Amino acid sequence: MTNRYDDDERKFGISAYCSPHEGFAAVVKARYSDFVVHEVDLNGNIARLESLETPQPKDKKIEAPAETKVNADADDENARKKIKLSESADLPMPVADDKCPKDSGDEAPNAPKNDWDSRKQDLSKLIGDTPAQELVSFLQQHETDKANEQTDKDVQKFYTLPLISEKQTRRSIHVLIKSTDFSSMARADNHEGKIRIWHKRFEKAMPKDTFSGGNGGGAGRNNSNGNGGKQGKPKGTPWPRDRPNYLKFVLYKENIDTTTAAKDVGRMARLNPKRGIGYAGMKDKRGITTQFCTAYRMEKEQLLAVNARSTNANGAAENVAGGGNTSTKGASIIKLGNFTYSDDECRLGTLTGNRFDIVLRNIDVGGDADSTKKLLVQEKLENAGKALKAHGFINYFGMQRFGKFHDTHETGIAIMKGDFEGAVGIIMREKPGEYPQTIEARKRWATRFESIDVSKDEKAAREAEMKCARAIQRDMGRFMACENAILYSLSRNPRDYKRAFGSISKNMRSMFLHAYQSFLWNKVASHRIETGGSTEVRVGDLVLTEDKPLEKGGGGTSGLKGKSVQVLDEHDVEEGKYSITDVVLPLAGSRIRYPGGSAGNLFDELMKKDGIKKTDFERIGKIDREIALGGDYRKLVCKPSDVTWESLQYKDPVQPLLQTDLMKVNGIDITATTLSEGSDNDTLFGMVIGFSLPPSSYATIALRELTKRPTSSEYQTKLELSGKCERNIHASDNSS
């Protein structure tokens, strides 16, 4: 019935299960409020929004403290403890029972440093799409040239914007260039009535008398914050010596990703752009997430403006009640609460894991709709919940690891082989389901050498590629960061594919290689489970013997720092010292150890099939040090902690079934009933499953184990919210 979708997962090694229980069909993420994530910090505290505060009346002015250096002695340092701001802003509650286990690798990447799409979007609102694209391309190329230490004396040093008549728009442009998004790479000045944007490399070449401070006053070249040359917030009272440096708070967000939310808060609160907001993990847009954040030397009143707003970042009215305001879509929401002071800054990787609460709708366990159906549903859901708690799940990398078109690992293979032309070709080739102009642009790219013998006429090939790159660049979507970077590079340096790939941001370049590591890991993990089972260790298994926490010299959620492994022999197995949850498999790299037996051999076989040798992992680091692959270790089996579940009956296919933090704060209850309480008129069955996972594990893979169904979005879009859940799957199978 679902074999077609299972086959897609099998291509990426996702083929085995841990437990033998029967699965069931269910709709996941019908509403974005069906997927709720609470971050768990290093001390086991769960980030929950427990109270909301609003700004004081405008006549009560809050004097912002100056960011002066604290010269505290040892006694002062010892006295700096976490301080509550009010009785209503309690610290987060600790996790019940066991804390989330730490694991190798973090699914969440580092905060992007080159968010070109976001920059272009912000610029477009002020100067229009075409100038915004040209300006971003100008800055992007100089960032690439700077990284490659290129110094072309004849290079364009600034980009001149079209004439802008409105004073407020001109001022907004200067403020934007000084924001954290642009200040590290760009400067602005005025010349003959127009604004010029310089790359920071050429700051010394800027005429002093034309520099603008961005507040309409020409405040001087060194004024990067627009405060008359003064850094940070306006002068006020010194920062109290007995108060910790960081304001810690809970960020609650709906339908918006962490990076965008942090920028939003920074703009509204006018945070120092050099510091911004610190956070431990990246949370997806599609869901409701709550996480800890910190701001350096801030009063909470400076952040409460976020809670007062009634519209989101796009100007749409917010649903202040929370929990989603339509059946499947809604405006983004950001709320802040639970303010305390702390000595510790939230940094990427400083978390134990995440607590997930997920709604499954229109559950179908098979059988006829008779008087025993409710009992059958309750029994199967109970068995599935117990199995997940007892056995866990194979710690696969989810399908999202391989990109929207499931080809990121192919690019990784090409890079591993040193085939940069091939890598660029994979990124630029035709993709299904794109906009017509994008499809046409990709076709033009594929045929750019149609009438040229590239092997005999390199000059003609270069000219054809340059012309094509310039012609189709504007037809690529604004979120196609890789394609746009490649086209801009090749429009200036045609046929230099290594340079073109290098123009892609570091995080994106690393993503392709990590996808190939994940592909290998999934394949070997399935082989290990299918040949050795999911409950016992065996000879040749690789186990993690040491994994130091971050505070004791470890590498946090990823990397090899503080980790030690060993290959088990017969004596180790007989001794019974290790369990299946100690077994790890390596993410292939230049500094890792491989398991023994058939699992270790399979790594060699898979690489050989792809034309790759183990020594290539060392070579890639020499070619591009930014994306060197030392490797890592990842648990074979993940057992969720704090597993809970509840079976529900409800009537409305899209009614809320899970009370979010914001709904609790606003006193909004859930109307669904449990199966034991439900009446025969409540015909739809649902489930709320909750569990905690380490940072590197995928909740979608845990749901795959629970339901024994594919994780792909293609499968989910075929499901129905009422009636037979998989009737479209049946119809599709019968027609084929």
QUICORTA-V302845 format. One record per residue. N is the residue number from 1. RES is the residue in one small letter. SS is DSSP state (helix for helix, strand for strand, loop for the rest). OMEGA is omega in whole degrees, 0 to 359 (NA if undefined). D_FIRST is the distance of its C-alpha to the first C-alpha in Angstrom with 1 decimal. Layout:
N/RES/SS/OMEGA/D_FIRST, N/RES/SS/OMEGA/D_FIRST
//
This chain:
1/m/loop/180/0.0, 2/t/loop/186/3.8, 3/n/helix/182/5.7, 4/r/helix/180/7.7, 5/y/helix/175/9.0, 6/d/helix/180/9.5, 7/d/helix/178/11.5, 8/d/helix/180/13.7, 9/e/helix/181/14.7, 10/r/helix/178/15.4, 11/k/loop/181/17.9, 12/f/loop/173/19.8, 13/g/loop/182/19.7, 14/i/loop/189/17.4, 15/s/loop/186/15.6, 16/a/loop/177/17.1, 17/y/loop/180/17.6, 18/c/loop/187/20.9, 19/s/loop/185/20.2, 20/p/loop/184/18.3, 21/h/loop/178/17.7, 22/e/loop/180/14.5, 23/g/loop/181/12.8, 24/f/loop/178/12.1, 25/a/strand/179/11.0, 26/a/strand/178/14.2, 27/v/strand/179/15.9, 28/v/strand/177/18.2, 29/k/loop/173/21.4, 30/a/loop/171/21.4, 31/r/loop/178/25.2, 32/y/helix/177/26.9, 33/s/helix/175/28.7, 34/d/helix/184/25.5, 35/f/strand/186/26.0, 36/v/strand/183/29.5, 37/v/strand/173/31.1, 38/h/strand/179/34.5, 39/e/strand/176/36.3, 40/v/strand/184/37.9, 41/d/loop/185/41.2, 42/l/loop/179/42.9, 43/n/loop/179/44.7, 44/g/loop/178/41.5, 45/n/strand/179/42.3, 46/i/strand/179/39.4, 47/a/loop/178/40.0, 48/r/loop/175/40.1, 49/l/loop/185/41.8, 50/e/loop/179/44.2, 51/s/loop/177/46.8, 52/l/loop/174/47.7, 53/e/loop/178/51.2, 54/t/loop/183/52.6, 55/p/loop/174/55.5, 56/q/loop/177/59.0, 57/p/loop/186/61.1, 58/k/loop/181/62.3, 59/d/loop/176/65.9, 60/k/loop/185/65.1, 61/k/loop/177/64.9, 62/i/loop/180/63.2, 63/e/loop/182/65.0, 64/a/loop/180/62.7, 65/p/loop/177/63.8, 66/a/loop/178/64.8, 67/e/loop/179/62.8, 68/t/loop/183/65.8, 69/k/loop/180/65.6, 70/v/loop/177/66.0, 71/n/loop/183/68.7, 72/a/loop/176/67.9, 73/d/loop/185/69.5, 74/a/helix/181/67.8, 75/d/helix/178/68.5, 76/d/helix/181/66.9, 77/e/helix/180/63.8, 78/n/helix/183/63.5, 79/a/helix/184/64.0, 80/r/loop/180/61.1, 81/k/loop/176/58.4, 82/k/loop/186/55.5, 83/i/strand/175/57.1, 84/k/strand/178/55.6, 85/l/loop/178/56.3, 86/s/loop/181/56.2, 87/e/loop/182/55.4, 88/s/loop/182/52.3, 89/a/loop/183/50.8, 90/d/loop/173/49.9, 91/l/loop/180/48.3, 92/p/loop/180/44.6, 93/m/loop/178/43.7, 94/p/strand/179/43.0, 95/v/loop/176/39.6, 96/a/loop/178/39.4, 97/d/loop/185/39.1, 98/d/loop/174/38.3, 99/k/loop/178/38.3, 100/c/loop/177/35.5, 101/p/loop/176/35.9, 102/k/loop/184/36.9, 103/d/loop/180/34.9, 104/s/loop/176/35.4, 105/g/loop/179/34.5, 106/d/loop/180/33.9, 107/e/loop/182/30.9, 108/a/loop/179/33.2, 109/p/loop/174/35.5, 110/n/loop/178/39.2, 111/a/loop/185/40.3, 112/p/loop/178/40.4, 113/k/loop/184/43.9, 114/n/loop/183/43.3, 115/d/loop/187/41.4, 116/w/helix/181/42.5, 117/d/helix/179/40.1, 118/s/helix/178/41.4, 119/r/helix/182/45.0, 120/k/helix/179/44.5, 121/q/helix/179/43.1, 122/d/helix/180/46.1, 123/l/helix/183/48.5, 124/s/helix/180/47.0, 125/k/helix/184/47.9, 126/l/helix/188/51.5, 127/i/helix/180/52.2, 128/g/loop/187/49.4, 129/d/helix/186/46.4, 130/t/helix/177/48.4, 131/p/helix/180/51.1, 132/a/helix/179/48.5, 133/q/helix/181/46.6, 134/e/helix/180/49.8, 135/l/helix/178/51.1, 136/v/helix/178/47.9, 137/s/helix/177/47.9, 138/f/helix/181/51.6, 139/l/helix/182/51.1, 140/q/helix/180/48.0, 141/q/helix/179/49.9, 142/h/helix/175/52.8, 143/e/helix/177/50.6, 144/t/helix/180/49.3, 145/d/helix/179/52.9, 146/k/helix/180/54.1, 147/a/helix/180/51.6, 148/n/loop/177/52.7, 149/e/loop/179/56.3, 150/q/loop/181/57.1, 151/t/loop/179/60.4, 152/d/loop/184/61.0, 153/k/loop/184/64.3, 154/d/loop/185/63.5, 155/v/loop/178/60.1, 156/q/loop/186/59.6, 157/k/loop/180/60.4, 158/f/strand/177/59.4, 159/y/strand/182/57.5, 160/t/strand/179/59.4, 161/l/loop/174/57.6, 162/p/loop/180/58.5, 163/l/loop/181/61.3, 164/i/loop/187/60.2, 165/s/loop/185/62.7, 166/e/loop/183/61.4, 167/k/helix/182/62.8, 168/q/helix/178/60.0, 169/t/helix/178/57.4, 170/r/helix/179/59.6, 171/r/helix/179/59.9, 172/s/helix/178/56.2, 173/i/helix/179/55.7, 174/h/helix/179/58.2, 175/v/helix/180/56.5, 176/l/helix/180/53.1, 177/i/helix/179/54.5, 178/k/loop/181/56.0, 179/s/loop/182/52.8, 180/t/loop/180/50.8, 181/d/loop/187/48.5, 182/f/loop/190/51.4, 183/s/loop/181/54.4, 184/s/loop/185/53.6, 185/m/loop/189/53.7, 186/a/strand/173/55.6, 187/r/strand/181/58.9, 188/a/strand/171/60.2, 189/d/strand/180/63.6, 190/n/strand/180/65.4, 191/h/strand/178/67.2, 192/e/loop/175/69.0, 193/g/loop/181/67.0, 194/k/strand/178/63.6, 195/i/strand/175/61.3, 196/r/strand/177/60.7, 197/i/strand/180/57.9, 198/w/strand/168/59.0, 199/h/strand/186/56.9, 200/k/helix/179/58.3, 201/r/helix/186/59.4, 202/f/helix/183/62.2, 203/e/helix/181/63.3, 204/k/helix/181/66.7, 205/a/helix/182/67.2, 206/m/loop/176/66.7, 207/p/loop/184/70.0, 208/k/helix/187/71.0, 209/d/helix/180/72.5, 210/t/helix/184/69.3, 211/f/strand/181/66.9, 212/s/loop/179/65.5, 213/g/loop/176/64.5, 214/g/loop/176/61.9, 215/n/loop/177/63.7, 216/g/loop/187/66.1, 217/g/loop/180/68.8, 218/g/loop/190/68.5, 219/a/loop/180/68.4, 220/g/loop/187/68.8, 221/r/loop/185/66.6, 222/n/loop/181/65.8, 223/n/loop/183/64.5, 224/s/loop/181/60.8, 225/n/loop/177/60.2, 226/g/loop/178/62.4, 227/n/loop/179/64.8, 228/g/loop/178/68.0, 229/g/loop/182/67.3, 230/k/loop/181/66.5, 231/q/loop/171/63.2, 232/g/loop/184/60.9, 233/k/loop/178/61.7, 234/p/loop/181/65.2, 235/k/loop/177/67.8, 236/g/loop/179/68.0, 237/t/loop/178/68.6, 238/p/loop/178/67.9, 239/w/loop/182/64.7, 240/p/loop/184/65.6, 241/r/loop/182/66.2, 242/d/loop/180/64.6, 243/r/loop/176/61.4, 244/p/loop/187/58.4, 245/n/loop/190/57.5, 246/y/strand/170/53.9, 247/l/strand/181/52.8, 248/k/strand/182/49.5, 249/f/strand/178/47.1, 250/v/strand/176/43.6, 251/l/strand/176/41.7, 252/y/strand/182/39.1, 253/k/strand/176/37.1, 254/e/strand/172/34.3, 255/n/loop/177/32.4, 256/i/loop/182/34.7, 257/d/loop/186/34.6, 258/t/helix/183/37.3, 259/t/helix/180/39.3, 260/t/helix/180/39.7, 261/a/helix/180/40.5, 262/a/helix/178/43.1, 263/k/helix/179/44.7, 264/d/helix/179/44.8, 265/v/helix/180/46.5, 266/g/helix/180/48.9, 267/r/helix/184/50.0, 268/m/helix/181/50.6, 269/a/helix/180/52.4, 270/r/loop/179/54.3, 271/l/loop/175/53.5, 272/n/loop/184/55.3, 273/p/loop/179/53.1, 274/k/loop/182/54.0, 275/r/loop/180/52.3, 276/g/loop/182/49.8, 277/i/strand/176/47.4, 278/g/strand/177/46.2, 279/y/strand/187/42.7, 280/a/loop/184/40.9, 281/g/loop/177/37.3, 282/m/loop/180/35.4, 283/k/loop/184/33.0, 284/d/loop/177/30.4, 285/k/loop/189/30.9, 286/r/loop/180/27.7, 287/g/loop/175/28.7, 288/i/strand/186/31.8, 289/t/strand/179/33.6, 290/t/strand/185/36.9, 291/q/strand/178/38.9, 292/f/strand/176/42.5, 293/c/strand/176/44.8, 294/t/strand/174/48.4, 295/a/strand/186/51.2, 296/y/strand/175/54.5, 297/r/loop/179/57.5, 298/m/loop/168/56.3, 299/e/loop/182/57.4, 300/k/helix/181/54.5, 301/e/helix/180/56.2, 302/q/helix/181/55.4, 303/l/loop/185/51.7, 304/l/loop/176/51.7, 305/a/helix/179/51.9, 306/v/helix/182/48.1, 307/n/helix/184/47.7, 308/a/helix/187/50.1, 309/r/loop/181/48.3, 310/s/loop/177/46.6, 311/t/strand/179/44.7, 312/n/loop/185/42.2, 313/a/loop/182/42.9, 314/n/loop/178/42.1, 315/g/loop/180/44.5, 316/a/loop/180/41.9, 317/a/strand/179/42.7, 318/e/loop/169/41.1, 319/n/loop/189/39.3, 320/v/loop/180/41.8, 321/a/loop/180/40.0, 322/g/loop/177/37.0, 323/g/loop/179/33.4, 324/g/loop/182/32.4, 325/n/loop/171/34.0, 326/t/loop/183/31.2, 327/s/loop/184/27.6, 328/t/loop/184/26.2, 329/k/loop/177/29.3, 330/g/loop/178/32.9, 331/a/loop/177/36.1, 332/s/loop/181/36.6, 333/i/strand/173/38.7, 334/i/strand/176/40.9, 335/k/strand/180/43.0, 336/l/strand/179/45.3, 337/g/strand/177/46.7, 338/n/strand/183/47.8, 339/f/strand/173/50.6, 340/t/strand/172/52.4, 341/y/strand/184/54.4, 342/s/strand/174/53.5, 343/d/loop/188/54.9, 344/d/loop/176/51.5, 345/e/loop/173/49.8, 346/c/loop/179/46.0, 347/r/loop/181/45.0, 348/l/loop/178/41.6, 349/g/loop/182/40.2, 350/t/loop/177/42.4, 351/l/loop/177/39.7, 352/t/loop/181/38.1, 353/g/strand/181/34.7, 354/n/strand/175/32.8, 355/r/strand/182/31.9, 356/f/strand/169/28.6, 357/d/strand/192/27.9, 358/i/strand/179/24.5, 359/v/strand/172/23.1, 360/l/strand/186/19.6, 361/r/strand/177/19.2, 362/n/strand/182/17.6, 363/i/strand/180/16.1, 364/d/strand/181/13.7, 365/v/loop/182/13.7, 366/g/loop/179/12.5, 367/g/loop/182/15.3, 368/d/loop/179/17.8, 369/a/loop/179/20.1, 370/d/loop/185/23.2, 371/s/loop/181/26.0, 372/t/loop/185/24.3, 373/k/helix/181/21.4, 374/k/helix/180/23.5, 375/l/helix/180/24.4, 376/l/helix/178/20.8, 377/v/helix/182/19.8, 378/q/helix/181/23.1, 379/e/helix/182/22.6, 380/k/helix/178/19.2, 381/l/helix/177/20.4, 382/e/helix/180/23.6, 383/n/helix/181/22.0, 384/a/helix/179/19.9, 385/g/helix/179/23.1, 386/k/helix/181/25.2, 387/a/helix/179/23.0, 388/l/helix/180/23.1, 389/k/helix/184/26.8, 390/a/helix/188/27.5, 391/h/helix/184/25.5, 392/g/loop/182/24.9, 393/f/strand/176/22.4, 394/i/strand/192/22.6, 395/n/loop/182/24.7, 396/y/loop/164/22.7, 397/f/loop/183/23.8, 398/g/loop/183/21.2, 399/m/helix/179/19.9, 400/q/helix/178/22.8, 401/r/helix/187/25.1, 402/f/helix/173/24.3, 403/g/loop/182/25.1, 404/k/loop/183/23.7, 405/f/loop/175/23.2, 406/h/loop/182/22.3, 407/d/loop/183/25.5, 408/t/helix/179/28.1, 409/h/helix/178/28.0, 410/e/helix/175/28.9, 411/t/helix/178/32.0, 412/g/helix/178/32.8, 413/i/helix/180/32.8, 414/a/helix/179/35.2, 415/i/helix/178/37.5, 416/m/helix/180/37.5, 417/k/loop/182/38.7, 418/g/loop/181/41.3, 419/d/loop/183/39.8, 420/f/helix/176/40.4, 421/e/helix/178/40.3, 422/g/helix/179/36.8, 423/a/helix/178/35.8, 424/v/helix/179/37.3, 425/g/helix/179/35.6, 426/i/helix/180/32.1, 427/i/helix/186/32.9, 428/m/helix/185/34.4, 429/r/loop/182/32.0, 430/e/loop/179/30.0, 431/k/loop/182/27.0, 432/p/loop/172/24.3, 433/g/loop/180/24.7, 434/e/loop/179/28.3, 435/y/loop/183/31.2, 436/p/helix/182/32.9, 437/q/helix/178/36.1, 438/t/helix/177/34.3, 439/i/helix/180/32.4, 440/e/helix/179/35.8, 441/a/helix/179/37.5, 442/r/helix/177/35.1, 443/k/helix/178/35.7, 444/r/helix/179/39.4, 445/w/helix/182/39.2, 446/a/helix/184/37.4, 447/t/loop/185/40.2, 448/r/loop/180/43.2, 449/f/loop/190/44.7, 450/e/loop/184/44.0, 451/s/loop/184/47.7, 452/i/loop/171/48.9, 453/d/loop/187/49.3, 454/v/loop/182/48.5, 455/s/loop/184/49.9, 456/k/loop/185/53.3, 457/d/loop/182/53.7, 458/e/helix/181/52.6, 459/k/helix/179/54.7, 460/a/helix/179/53.0, 461/a/helix/179/49.6, 462/r/helix/181/50.7, 463/e/helix/181/52.0, 464/a/helix/181/48.9, 465/e/helix/179/46.6, 466/m/helix/181/48.9, 467/k/helix/181/49.1, 468/c/helix/181/45.3, 469/a/helix/180/44.6, 470/r/helix/184/47.1, 471/a/helix/187/45.8, 472/i/helix/186/42.2, 473/q/helix/183/42.5, 474/r/helix/179/42.7, 475/d/helix/177/39.5, 476/m/loop/180/37.4, 477/g/loop/184/36.0, 478/r/loop/178/38.1, 479/f/loop/180/35.4, 480/m/loop/187/35.1, 481/a/helix/182/37.5, 482/c/helix/181/36.9, 483/e/helix/181/37.2, 484/n/helix/179/40.3, 485/a/helix/180/42.0, 486/i/helix/183/41.5, 487/l/helix/179/42.8, 488/y/helix/180/45.8, 489/s/helix/183/46.7, 490/l/helix/176/46.4, 491/s/helix/178/48.4, 492/r/helix/182/51.2, 493/n/loop/184/50.6, 494/p/loop/177/48.8, 495/r/loop/176/47.2, 496/d/loop/188/47.6, 497/y/helix/176/43.9, 498/k/helix/178/44.7, 499/r/helix/180/46.6, 500/a/helix/177/43.9, 501/f/helix/179/41.3, 502/g/helix/179/43.9, 503/s/loop/176/44.3, 504/i/loop/182/40.9, 505/s/loop/183/41.2, 506/k/helix/182/41.2, 507/n/helix/180/38.1, 508/m/helix/178/36.1, 509/r/helix/179/37.5, 510/s/helix/182/36.6, 511/m/helix/181/33.1, 512/f/helix/180/32.3, 513/l/helix/178/33.8, 514/h/helix/178/32.0, 515/a/helix/178/28.7, 516/y/helix/175/29.5, 517/q/helix/181/30.7, 518/s/helix/178/27.4, 519/f/helix/178/25.4, 520/l/helix/183/27.6, 521/w/helix/181/27.4, 522/n/helix/181/23.6, 523/k/helix/182/23.5, 524/v/helix/179/26.3, 525/a/helix/178/24.9, 526/s/helix/179/21.7, 527/h/helix/181/24.1, 528/r/helix/180/26.4, 529/i/helix/183/23.9, 530/e/helix/181/22.3, 531/t/helix/184/25.9, 532/g/helix/179/27.9, 533/g/loop/185/25.7, 534/s/loop/184/25.6, 535/t/loop/186/28.5, 536/e/loop/173/31.6, 537/v/loop/178/33.6, 538/r/loop/180/34.6, 539/v/loop/181/37.3, 540/g/loop/178/36.9, 541/d/loop/176/35.0, 542/l/strand/180/36.5, 543/v/strand/179/37.5, 544/l/strand/181/39.0, 545/t/strand/178/42.5, 546/e/strand/177/43.8, 547/d/strand/184/42.4, 548/k/loop/175/45.3, 549/p/loop/183/44.8, 550/l/helix/184/45.9, 551/e/helix/179/49.2, 552/k/helix/175/50.1, 553/g/loop/178/49.6, 554/g/loop/183/45.9, 555/g/loop/182/43.8, 556/g/loop/185/41.9, 557/t/loop/180/38.1, 558/s/loop/178/38.1, 559/g/loop/185/40.3, 560/l/loop/184/42.0, 561/k/loop/177/45.1, 562/g/loop/182/45.8, 563/k/strand/176/43.1, 564/s/strand/180/43.8, 565/v/strand/172/41.5, 566/q/strand/176/42.1, 567/v/strand/184/40.3, 568/l/loop/172/40.2, 569/d/loop/184/42.2, 570/e/helix/180/42.4, 571/h/helix/179/45.0, 572/d/helix/181/42.9, 573/v/helix/180/40.0, 574/e/helix/181/42.3, 575/e/helix/177/44.1, 576/g/loop/183/41.0, 577/k/loop/185/42.0, 578/y/loop/177/38.7, 579/s/loop/183/35.2, 580/i/helix/179/31.7, 581/t/helix/175/32.2, 582/d/helix/185/35.2, 583/v/strand/177/33.3, 584/v/strand/169/33.0, 585/l/strand/183/31.9, 586/p/strand/163/33.9, 587/l/strand/191/33.2, 588/a/loop/181/34.9, 589/g/loop/186/38.4, 590/s/loop/187/42.1, 591/r/loop/183/43.1, 592/i/loop/177/40.4, 593/r/loop/182/40.2, 594/y/loop/178/37.3, 595/p/loop/176/36.0, 596/g/loop/176/37.1, 597/g/helix/186/35.4, 598/s/helix/179/32.2, 599/a/helix/177/30.9, 600/g/helix/179/34.1, 601/n/helix/182/33.9, 602/l/helix/175/30.4, 603/f/helix/180/31.9, 604/d/helix/183/34.4, 605/e/helix/181/32.0, 606/l/helix/179/29.7, 607/m/helix/180/32.8, 608/k/helix/179/34.4, 609/k/helix/180/31.3, 610/d/loop/179/31.7, 611/g/loop/184/35.5, 612/i/loop/175/36.5, 613/k/loop/180/39.0, 614/k/loop/180/39.5, 615/t/loop/179/42.8, 616/d/helix/180/41.2, 617/f/helix/176/40.4, 618/e/helix/181/44.1, 619/r/helix/184/44.9, 620/i/helix/178/42.7, 621/g/helix/177/44.8, 622/k/helix/179/47.9, 623/i/helix/182/46.6, 624/d/loop/186/45.5, 625/r/helix/181/46.7, 626/e/helix/183/44.7, 627/i/helix/178/41.4, 628/a/loop/183/42.5, 629/l/loop/175/39.8, 630/g/loop/180/41.4, 631/g/loop/180/38.0, 632/d/strand/177/36.9, 633/y/strand/183/35.2, 634/r/strand/179/32.0, 635/k/strand/179/31.0, 636/l/loop/181/28.2, 637/v/strand/177/27.1, 638/c/strand/175/27.6, 639/k/loop/180/28.4, 640/p/loop/174/28.6, 641/s/strand/177/31.8, 642/d/strand/181/32.5, 643/v/strand/177/29.0, 644/t/strand/175/29.1, 645/w/strand/179/26.6, 646/e/strand/179/27.1, 647/s/strand/187/24.9, 648/l/strand/168/25.8, 649/q/strand/181/25.9, 650/y/strand/184/26.7, 651/k/loop/182/27.1, 652/d/loop/183/27.1, 653/p/loop/184/23.7, 654/v/loop/180/25.5, 655/q/loop/178/28.4, 656/p/loop/178/29.4, 657/l/loop/182/28.1, 658/l/loop/180/29.9, 659/q/loop/180/33.6, 660/t/loop/179/34.5, 661/d/helix/183/37.9, 662/l/helix/175/39.3, 663/m/helix/178/38.3, 664/k/helix/180/40.1, 665/v/helix/182/43.2, 666/n/loop/176/43.3, 667/g/loop/180/42.8, 668/i/loop/184/39.5, 669/d/loop/176/37.6, 670/i/loop/184/34.0, 671/t/loop/179/33.6, 672/a/loop/179/30.4, 673/t/strand/176/30.9, 674/t/strand/181/29.6, 675/l/loop/182/27.6, 676/s/loop/182/30.8, 677/e/loop/187/32.8, 678/g/loop/178/30.4, 679/s/loop/180/31.2, 680/d/loop/180/29.1, 681/n/loop/177/29.4, 682/d/loop/193/27.4, 683/t/loop/182/23.9, 684/l/strand/181/21.9, 685/f/strand/179/21.1, 686/g/strand/180/21.5, 687/m/strand/170/22.4, 688/v/strand/181/25.0, 689/i/strand/179/24.6, 690/g/strand/178/27.6, 691/f/strand/177/28.5, 692/s/strand/183/30.8, 693/l/strand/171/30.0, 694/p/strand/188/32.4, 695/p/loop/188/32.7, 696/s/loop/186/30.7, 697/s/loop/186/27.5, 698/y/loop/177/24.5, 699/a/helix/180/23.4, 700/t/helix/178/20.0, 701/i/helix/174/19.5, 702/a/helix/178/20.8, 703/l/helix/176/18.2, 704/r/helix/179/15.4, 705/e/helix/182/17.1, 706/l/helix/187/17.5, 707/t/helix/186/14.0, 708/k/loop/179/12.0, 709/r/loop/180/10.1, 710/p/loop/181/11.0, 711/t/loop/189/14.4, 712/s/loop/176/14.6, 713/s/helix/178/16.1, 714/e/helix/178/14.0, 715/y/helix/183/10.9, 716/q/helix/181/13.5, 717/t/loop/179/15.1, 718/k/loop/186/12.2, 719/l/loop/182/12.5, 720/e/loop/182/15.2, 721/l/loop/175/18.2, 722/s/loop/184/18.7, 723/g/loop/178/17.1, 724/k/loop/187/13.5, 725/c/loop/185/12.4, 726/e/loop/184/8.8, 727/r/helix/178/10.1, 728/n/helix/175/10.3, 729/i/helix/178/6.7, 730/h/helix/182/6.4, 731/a/helix/180/9.7, 732/s/helix/180/9.1, 733/d/helix/181/6.7, 734/n/helix/181/9.4, 735/s/helix/180/12.1, 736/s/loop/NA/11.4
//
